[in-house]
């Protein structure tokens, strides 16, 4: 009995201990994401995966917000006010005047005028005009986002290894959580992106500033006709021959004039514009506004630093289905990215206007804006400081949803690649 009683607890003990043993043995058949989902989400991505995720997000955002990009570019430029039709001129001037308004009422004025300007462009030039420059934008988004999203995380990881004692805010954080590391990585990514993609944005800006009324080409003009000799001064046969010769010369010149636009229009507008810039201004023409683009690096720096901070506050560094719903995760990413972009844009917006002015084509062979400081002084002198915020509402309508869409898709795609 003693032995049986002693064996009974042993049996119970072994039975109680046998419960975790089988559960640990078949753990190899258990899906890894069930065992430790957070570990799957924290897998380090290589550079090309960051680039791919950023490119997909950037292209989606560019397509959605293209109409606001066209309006923003035209509001920033003074060239379009002189070349647009009268109703469009009034809409542009009204919207630019409302840039000086402040408060909620001023914002509402800008919103209404921006929507009206979009409608006027659609009516006068066709709705395709609201997507002018989208081709160069999409072509530019791929390298721009690929470069930016490649250099930021890789630079952040590299700098964290080089400076492991970078200051952090809380105990237990690594150097990659340091705001100093975030700022330095954002500067590197911004400079590399601006240098590599400036020619694309110059072409895009020129395309968006070219306005053409819907359904109307250039006004039809009769081809110049050669003077026909008078029959009173020449004999009949000679007069007929001269008239036939003049008619053939006129028809051939008309055919040549009609063929030139046909050949020109067969080429993609972006390619035609690029060749036109190189022919008239040289290779350096493709780098107009680069100084302002470098100034705009500050916007990317502020955006990345704020995004990291907002994302940490919302605890959305990675998606864990056991603790966070999909809607909550998406909302936190949208809020963090949109909020960071809005603050960064409000702080650094004047550089957008200066950059657009520097990229304008020459008027009658004269380049009005030649440098960063010269452009800033001239704009303030001729139009007032408020003009440095021309198109701000249209800009925010574009960049905030663009950033939210881009970062959301980036995080989702990067999370999927990291599994």
C-alpha positions as CSV (number, residue, x, y, z in Angstrom):
1,X,0.0,0.0,0.0
2,X,2.8,2.3,0.8
3,X,4.4,1.6,-2.5
4,X,1.2,2.1,-4.3
5,X,0.5,5.2,-2.4
6,X,3.9,6.5,-3.2
7,X,3.6,5.5,-6.8
8,X,0.3,7.3,-7.1
9,X,1.7,10.8,-6.4
10,X,4.6,10.0,-8.7
11,X,2.1,9.0,-11.4
12,X,0.2,12.2,-10.8
13,X,3.4,14.2,-10.7
14,X,4.7,12.7,-13.9
15,X,1.2,13.1,-15.4
16,X,1.3,16.8,-14.4
17,X,4.7,17.2,-15.8
18,X,3.9,15.3,-19.0
19,X,1.5,18.0,-20.0
20,X,4.1,20.6,-21.0
21,X,6.4,18.0,-22.4
22,X,4.2,17.0,-25.3
23,X,3.3,20.6,-26.0
24,X,7.0,21.5,-26.3
25,X,7.8,18.5,-28.5
26,X,5.3,19.2,-31.3
27,X,6.2,22.9,-31.2
28,X,8.0,22.4,-34.5
29,X,4.6,21.9,-36.2
30,X,3.1,25.0,-34.6
31,X,3.1,28.0,-36.9
32,X,5.8,30.5,-35.9
33,X,3.5,33.4,-35.9
34,X,1.4,31.7,-33.3
35,X,4.3,31.2,-31.0
36,X,5.9,34.6,-31.1
37,X,4.2,37.0,-33.6
38,X,6.1,40.1,-32.3
39,X,9.4,38.4,-33.3
40,X,8.2,37.9,-36.8
41,X,7.3,41.6,-37.1
42,X,10.7,42.7,-36.0
43,X,12.7,41.0,-38.7
44,X,15.2,43.4,-40.1
45,X,14.6,44.3,-43.7
46,X,17.4,44.7,-46.3
47,X,17.8,47.9,-48.3
48,X,15.9,46.8,-51.4
49,X,12.8,45.8,-49.3
50,X,12.6,49.3,-47.8
51,X,13.0,50.8,-51.3
52,X,10.3,48.6,-52.8
53,X,7.8,49.3,-50.0
54,X,8.5,53.1,-50.2
55,X,8.1,53.1,-54.0
56,X,4.8,51.4,-53.9
57,X,3.5,53.8,-51.3
58,X,4.8,56.8,-53.1
59,X,3.2,55.9,-56.4
60,X,-0.2,55.3,-54.8
61,X,-0.1,58.7,-53.0
62,X,1.0,60.5,-56.2
63,X,-1.9,59.2,-58.3
64,X,-4.5,60.0,-55.7
65,X,-3.4,63.6,-55.1
66,X,-2.2,64.6,-58.6
67,X,-5.0,67.3,-59.2
68,X,-3.9,69.2,-56.0
69,X,-0.3,69.0,-57.2
70,X,-1.1,70.7,-60.5
71,X,-3.1,73.5,-58.7
72,X,-0.4,73.9,-56.1
73,X,2.3,74.4,-58.8
74,X,0.2,77.0,-60.7
75,X,-0.6,78.9,-57.5
76,X,3.1,79.0,-56.5
77,X,4.1,80.4,-59.9
78,X,3.6,83.9,-61.2
79,X,4.1,82.8,-64.8
80,X,0.6,81.2,-65.1
81,X,-1.2,84.4,-64.1
82,X,0.0,85.9,-67.4
83,X,-0.7,83.0,-69.7
84,X,-4.0,81.7,-68.4
85,X,-7.4,82.6,-69.7
86,X,-9.3,85.5,-68.0
87,X,-11.6,83.3,-65.8
88,X,-8.7,81.2,-64.8
89,X,-6.6,84.3,-64.0
90,X,-9.3,85.6,-61.7
91,X,-9.5,82.2,-60.0
92,X,-5.7,82.1,-59.5
93,X,-5.5,85.7,-58.2
94,X,-8.4,85.1,-55.8
95,X,-6.8,82.0,-54.4
96,X,-3.4,83.7,-54.1
97,X,-5.1,86.7,-52.4
98,X,-6.8,84.3,-49.9
99,X,-3.3,83.1,-48.9
100,X,-3.1,86.2,-46.8
101,X,-6.2,85.4,-44.9
102,X,-5.8,83.8,-41.5
103,X,-7.9,81.8,-39.1
104,X,-10.6,79.3,-39.9
105,X,-12.4,81.7,-42.2
106,X,-9.3,82.2,-44.3
107,X,-8.8,78.4,-44.5
108,X,-12.3,78.0,-45.7
109,X,-11.8,80.7,-48.4
110,X,-8.7,78.9,-49.6
111,X,-10.5,75.6,-49.7
112,X,-13.4,76.9,-51.7
113,X,-11.1,78.8,-54.2
114,X,-8.8,75.7,-54.6
115,X,-11.8,73.5,-55.4
116,X,-13.1,76.2,-57.8
117,X,-9.7,76.4,-59.5
118,X,-9.6,72.6,-60.0
119,X,-13.0,72.9,-61.6
120,X,-12.0,75.8,-63.9
121,X,-8.9,73.8,-65.1
122,X,-11.1,70.8,-65.8
123,X,-13.7,72.9,-67.8
124,X,-11.2,75.0,-69.8
125,X,-8.4,72.4,-70.4
126,X,-10.1,69.1,-69.8
127,X,-9.8,66.9,-66.8
128,X,-6.6,65.3,-68.2
129,X,-5.0,68.7,-67.4
130,X,-5.4,67.9,-63.7
131,X,-2.9,65.0,-64.3
132,X,-0.3,67.0,-66.1
133,X,3.1,66.0,-65.0
134,X,1.8,62.7,-63.5
135,X,4.1,60.7,-65.8
136,X,7.3,62.4,-64.6
137,X,5.9,62.3,-61.1
138,X,5.5,58.5,-61.3
139,X,8.8,58.2,-62.9
140,X,10.3,60.4,-60.3
141,X,8.5,58.8,-57.4
142,X,10.2,55.4,-58.0
143,X,13.8,56.6,-57.6
144,X,12.8,59.3,-55.1
145,X,11.1,57.0,-52.7
146,X,13.5,54.2,-53.4
147,X,16.5,56.5,-52.5
148,X,14.8,58.0,-49.5
149,X,13.5,54.9,-48.0
150,X,16.8,53.1,-48.7
151,X,19.1,55.6,-47.2
152,X,17.0,56.5,-44.1
153,X,16.8,53.1,-42.5
154,X,20.2,52.0,-43.6
155,X,21.8,55.2,-42.5
156,X,20.0,55.0,-39.2
157,X,21.3,51.5,-38.6
158,X,24.9,52.5,-39.7
159,X,25.0,55.6,-37.5
160,X,23.6,53.6,-34.5
161,X,26.5,51.2,-34.9
162,X,29.0,54.0,-35.2
163,X,27.6,55.9,-32.2
164,X,26.1,53.3,-29.8
165,X,26.1,55.9,-27.0
166,X,23.8,58.3,-28.8
167,X,21.5,60.1,-26.3
168,X,18.1,58.4,-25.8
169,X,15.1,59.5,-23.9
170,X,14.3,56.4,-21.8
171,X,16.2,53.6,-20.3
172,X,16.3,50.4,-22.4
173,X,16.2,52.2,-25.7
174,X,18.9,51.6,-28.3
175,X,20.9,54.1,-30.3
176,X,18.4,53.6,-33.2
177,X,15.7,55.2,-31.0
178,X,17.8,58.4,-30.6
179,X,16.4,61.5,-32.1
180,X,19.9,62.6,-33.0
181,X,20.3,59.4,-35.1
182,X,16.9,60.0,-36.7
183,X,17.9,63.6,-37.6
184,X,21.2,62.6,-39.1
185,X,19.8,59.8,-41.1
186,X,17.0,62.0,-42.5
187,X,19.6,64.6,-43.6
188,X,21.6,62.0,-45.5
189,X,18.5,60.6,-47.1
190,X,17.2,64.0,-48.1
191,X,20.4,65.2,-49.7
192,X,20.8,62.0,-51.7
193,X,17.1,62.1,-52.9
194,X,17.2,65.8,-53.9
195,X,20.4,65.4,-55.9
196,X,19.3,62.3,-57.7
197,X,15.8,63.4,-58.7
198,X,16.0,67.2,-59.3
199,X,15.9,66.9,-63.1
200,X,12.6,64.9,-62.9
201,X,10.9,67.6,-60.8
202,X,12.1,70.4,-63.2
203,X,10.5,68.6,-66.1
204,X,7.3,68.0,-64.1
205,X,7.1,71.6,-63.1
206,X,7.5,72.9,-66.6
207,X,4.8,70.5,-67.9
208,X,2.4,71.6,-65.2
209,X,3.0,75.3,-66.0
210,X,2.1,74.7,-69.7
211,X,-1.6,75.5,-70.1
212,X,-3.5,74.7,-73.3
213,X,-7.2,75.3,-73.8
214,X,-9.2,72.1,-74.3
215,X,-10.1,71.3,-77.9
216,X,-8.2,74.3,-79.2
217,X,-4.8,74.3,-80.7
218,X,-3.1,77.3,-82.0
219,X,-5.3,79.6,-83.9
220,X,-5.5,78.5,-87.5
221,X,-3.6,80.8,-89.8
222,X,-3.4,80.7,-93.5
223,X,0.0,79.8,-94.8
224,X,1.9,82.7,-96.3
225,X,1.4,82.8,-100.0
226,X,4.0,83.8,-102.4
227,X,3.2,86.8,-104.6
228,X,2.0,85.7,-108.0
229,X,3.3,87.7,-110.9
230,X,0.7,89.7,-112.7
231,X,-0.5,88.4,-116.1
232,X,-0.3,91.9,-117.4
233,X,3.5,91.9,-117.0
234,X,4.2,88.4,-118.2
235,X,3.2,86.4,-121.2
236,X,0.4,83.9,-120.6
237,X,2.4,80.6,-120.5
238,X,5.1,82.1,-118.3
239,X,2.5,83.5,-115.9
240,X,0.8,80.1,-115.6
241,X,4.1,78.4,-114.9
242,X,5.0,81.1,-112.2
243,X,1.6,80.7,-110.6
244,X,2.0,76.9,-110.5
245,X,5.4,77.2,-109.0
246,X,4.2,79.6,-106.3
247,X,1.3,77.3,-105.4
248,X,3.6,74.2,-105.1
249,X,6.0,76.2,-102.9
250,X,3.2,77.3,-100.7
251,X,1.7,73.8,-100.3
252,X,5.1,72.3,-99.6
253,X,5.8,74.8,-96.9
254,X,2.4,74.3,-95.4
255,X,2.9,70.5,-95.3
256,X,6.3,71.0,-93.7
257,X,4.8,73.3,-91.0
258,X,2.0,70.8,-90.4
259,X,4.5,67.8,-90.3
260,X,6.7,69.4,-87.6
261,X,4.1,69.5,-84.9
262,X,3.0,66.0,-85.9
263,X,6.5,64.6,-85.4
264,X,6.9,66.6,-82.2
265,X,3.5,65.4,-80.8
266,X,4.4,61.8,-81.4
267,X,7.1,62.0,-78.7
268,X,6.2,61.8,-75.1
269,X,5.6,65.2,-73.6
270,X,8.1,64.6,-70.8
271,X,10.9,63.6,-73.3
272,X,10.1,66.6,-75.5
273,X,10.3,68.9,-72.5
274,X,13.5,67.4,-71.4
275,X,15.2,67.8,-74.8
276,X,13.8,71.4,-75.0
277,X,15.4,72.3,-71.6
278,X,18.7,70.8,-72.6
279,X,18.7,72.5,-76.0
280,X,17.9,76.0,-74.5
281,X,19.5,75.9,-71.1
282,X,22.0,73.0,-71.2
283,X,22.3,70.2,-68.7
284,X,22.4,72.8,-65.8
285,X,18.9,73.7,-66.7
286,X,17.8,70.3,-65.3
287,X,19.2,71.3,-61.9
288,X,17.5,74.6,-61.5
289,X,16.1,75.0,-58.0
290,X,18.6,72.5,-56.6
291,X,19.6,74.9,-53.9
292,X,16.0,75.3,-52.8
293,X,15.7,71.5,-52.9
294,X,18.6,71.3,-50.4
295,X,16.8,73.9,-48.3
296,X,13.8,71.6,-48.5
297,X,15.8,68.8,-46.9
298,X,14.8,70.4,-43.6
299,X,11.2,69.4,-44.3
300,X,12.1,65.7,-44.7
301,X,14.2,65.9,-41.6
302,X,11.3,67.3,-39.5
303,X,8.9,64.8,-41.1
304,X,11.0,61.8,-40.3
305,X,11.8,62.9,-36.7
306,X,8.2,63.7,-35.9
307,X,7.0,60.5,-37.6
308,X,9.3,58.4,-35.4
309,X,8.1,60.3,-32.3
310,X,4.4,60.1,-33.1
311,X,4.7,56.4,-34.1
312,X,6.3,55.7,-30.8
313,X,3.6,57.5,-28.9
314,X,0.9,55.5,-30.5
315,X,2.9,52.2,-30.0
316,X,2.6,51.4,-33.7
317,X,6.2,50.4,-34.4
318,X,5.0,47.0,-35.5
319,X,1.6,45.3,-36.0
320,X,0.7,42.6,-33.5
321,X,-2.6,41.1,-34.2
322,X,-3.0,39.7,-30.7
323,X,-2.8,43.2,-29.1
324,X,-3.9,45.6,-31.8
325,X,-6.6,45.6,-34.4
326,X,-6.0,46.3,-38.1
327,X,-8.1,49.5,-37.9
328,X,-6.3,50.8,-34.9
329,X,-2.9,50.1,-36.4
330,X,-3.8,51.8,-39.7
331,X,-5.3,54.8,-37.9
332,X,-2.1,55.2,-35.8
333,X,0.1,55.2,-38.9
334,X,-2.2,57.6,-40.8
335,X,-2.3,59.9,-37.8
336,X,1.5,59.8,-37.3
337,X,2.5,60.3,-40.9
338,X,-0.2,62.9,-41.8
339,X,0.5,64.9,-38.6
340,X,4.2,64.8,-39.2
341,X,3.9,66.0,-42.8
342,X,1.4,68.8,-41.9
343,X,3.7,70.3,-39.2
344,X,6.8,69.9,-41.5
345,X,5.0,71.6,-44.4
346,X,3.7,74.5,-42.4
347,X,7.2,75.2,-41.1
348,X,9.1,74.9,-44.4
349,X,6.5,75.8,-47.0
350,X,8.2,79.0,-48.4
351,X,11.0,76.9,-49.9
352,X,8.4,75.3,-52.2
353,X,7.4,78.6,-53.7
354,X,11.0,79.6,-54.2
355,X,11.8,76.3,-55.8
356,X,8.9,76.6,-58.2
357,X,10.0,80.1,-59.2
358,X,13.5,79.0,-59.9
359,X,12.3,76.2,-62.1
360,X,10.2,78.5,-64.3
361,X,11.2,78.8,-67.9
362,X,12.7,82.0,-69.3
363,X,10.2,84.7,-70.5
364,X,11.3,86.3,-73.7
365,X,14.8,84.9,-73.2
366,X,15.1,86.5,-69.7
367,X,15.4,84.4,-66.6
368,X,13.7,86.4,-63.9
369,X,14.7,84.2,-60.9
370,X,18.4,83.4,-60.7
371,X,19.2,82.4,-57.2
372,X,17.8,81.5,-53.8
373,X,18.4,84.8,-52.0
374,X,17.6,86.8,-55.1
375,X,14.2,85.0,-55.6
376,X,13.3,85.4,-51.9
377,X,14.0,89.2,-52.0
378,X,12.2,89.7,-55.3
379,X,9.1,87.8,-54.4
380,X,8.7,89.7,-51.1
381,X,9.4,93.0,-52.8
382,X,7.0,92.6,-55.7
383,X,4.2,90.5,-54.1
384,X,4.6,90.7,-50.3
385,X,5.6,88.0,-47.8
386,X,2.1,86.4,-48.0
387,X,2.9,85.2,-51.5
388,X,5.5,82.8,-50.0
389,X,2.4,80.8,-48.8
390,X,0.6,80.9,-52.2
391,X,-1.0,77.5,-52.8
392,X,-0.5,76.4,-49.2
393,X,-4.0,74.9,-48.9
394,X,-3.7,73.0,-52.2
395,X,-0.3,71.8,-51.0
396,X,-1.7,70.5,-47.7
397,X,-4.6,68.8,-49.5
398,X,-2.0,67.0,-51.5
399,X,0.9,66.2,-49.2
400,X,-1.0,65.2,-46.1
401,X,-3.1,62.5,-47.7
402,X,-0.1,61.6,-49.9
403,X,2.1,61.1,-46.8
404,X,-0.6,59.1,-45.0
405,X,-1.2,56.9,-48.0
406,X,2.6,56.5,-48.7
407,X,3.6,55.6,-45.1
408,X,0.6,53.3,-44.5
409,X,1.4,51.3,-47.6
410,X,5.1,51.4,-46.8
411,X,4.5,50.0,-43.3
412,X,2.1,47.3,-44.6
413,X,4.3,46.2,-47.4
414,X,7.5,46.3,-45.3
415,X,5.7,44.3,-42.6
416,X,4.7,41.7,-45.1
417,X,8.2,41.5,-46.5
418,X,9.6,41.2,-43.0
419,X,7.6,38.0,-42.2
